[in-house]
Amino acid sequence: MKKIDLINIGLLMYPNVQQGAIFGLIDFFSVANQLVKENWNSNLPIPQIKIVKIDKPTVNFNLPSFIVKKNDLNFSVIIVPPCTEEFPSGSKYNTHINFLKHSFKQPCTIASIGNGIFLLAETGLLDGYTVTTHWQLKHRFKNQFPNIYTDFDSMVIEERNIITTAGSLSWIDLGLELVKKFFGSIVMAEVARFFLVQPARRAQSYFNIFSPNLTHGDIPIIKGQKWISNQKNMNITLKQLSKVTGLEIRTLQRRFIKATGMTVTEYIQHHRICRAQFLLQFSKKLIDEIGIECGYKDLNAFRKIFTKIVGLSPSLYRRNFTV
């Protein structure tokens, strides 16, 4: 591994920032530092954590901070924590957006956690990148930033000098990713062991409950989507849906893909699997019974489709998520 003398990690302070992620990362890297010192003879670089304040701070952190001045940048990593608001956007964030634009030009990694990606995306510099954020924000994010590629199944995505993570607590995943990046897999595994967390990247799809887009504006398709959602009998056909929407089958298929991003068959499959997830969590029915109730006559097909969409088999999903 290339020797790095100093690793400066900046945690961006901005209005309504989620303080839990900031303090969590500070504790995380403090432990990582201690483990490195105790077990690797301190030959490895020690990261320095600094809270980056661009304007007057709203909270008095009794921690080392770095007041950003013009052209005064020396960070290995800038982290945009999540926001307690739904989406960090608007003119009050302009100075932070400009700071990120300037940071983007420097030889450093920029990372976002959860909905903090909205602030990063406001820079306009993510066009052409593939990123992730919380699956519940996917429709809003795709509508607001259509030129950014998205993968809402992944917990962590690293592409070139950008790292994005899914949820507010995915600062743990980000912390592990950065430890691996700067110290290697062995140190990352030891840090994960200390915190009792999985060192491998988890999949967001485990937690994803199908959330259909009903904001596209195609009224007949929305009518069809709502009708599908109300069906207890999952044996839904194109002919039935054509009758409900008042559209010819070919027109229905074309407009359905345009409005939802899925074929009718894919949409129905996701709806069925969503129902199966609910029954696996909250009922004591056998897995085969659930498969049949969700419209699958071929139970092997049910298991394969469930695993493909969710990322876990029905039995493992029940084991992990039963209430």
Stockholm file with secondary structure:
# STOCKHOLM 1.0

chainA/1-323         MKKIDLINIGLLMYPNVQQGAIFGLIDFFSVANQLVKENWNSNLPIPQIKIVKIDKPTVNFNLPSFIVKKNDLNFSVIIVPPCTEEFPSGSKYNTHINFLKHSFKQPCTIASIGNGIFLLAETGLLDGYTVTTHWQLKHRFKNQFPNIYTDFDSMVIEERNIITTAGSLSWIDLGLELVKKFFGSIVMAEVARFFLVQPARRAQSYFNIFSPNLTHGDIPIIKGQKWISNQKNMNITLKQLSKVTGLEIRTLQRRFIKATGMTVTEYIQHHRICRAQFLLQFSKKLIDEIGIECGYKDLNAFRKIFTKIVGLSPSLYRRNFTV
#=GR chainA/1-323 SS CCCCSCEEEEEEECTTBCHHHHHHHHHHHHHHHHHHHHHSTTCSCCEEEEEEESSCCSSCCCSCEEECCTTCCCCSEEEECCBSSSSCCSGGGHHHHHHHHHHHTSSCEEEEEGGGHHHHHTTSCCTTCEECCCGGGHHHHHHHCTTSEECTTBSEEEETTEEEESSTTTHHHHHHHHHHHHHCHHHHHHHHHHHTCCSSCCBGGGTCCCCCCCCSCCHHHHHHHHHHHTCSSCCCCHHHHHHHHTCCHHHHHHHHHHHHSSCHHHHHHHHHHHHHHHHHHHCCCCHHHHHHHTTCSCHHHHHHHHHHHHSSCHHHHHHHHCC
#=GC SS_cons         CCCCSCEEEEEEECTTBCHHHHHHHHHHHHHHHHHHHHHSTTCSCCEEEEEEESSCCSSCCCSCEEECCTTCCCCSEEEECCBSSSSCCSGGGHHHHHHHHHHHTSSCEEEEEGGGHHHHHTTSCCTTCEECCCGGGHHHHHHHCTTSEECTTBSEEEETTEEEESSTTTHHHHHHHHHHHHHCHHHHHHHHHHHTCCSSCCBGGGTCCCCCCCCSCCHHHHHHHHHHHTCSSCCCCHHHHHHHHTCCHHHHHHHHHHHHSSCHHHHHHHHHHHHHHHHHHHCCCCHHHHHHHTTCSCHHHHHHHHHHHHSSCHHHHHHHHCC
//
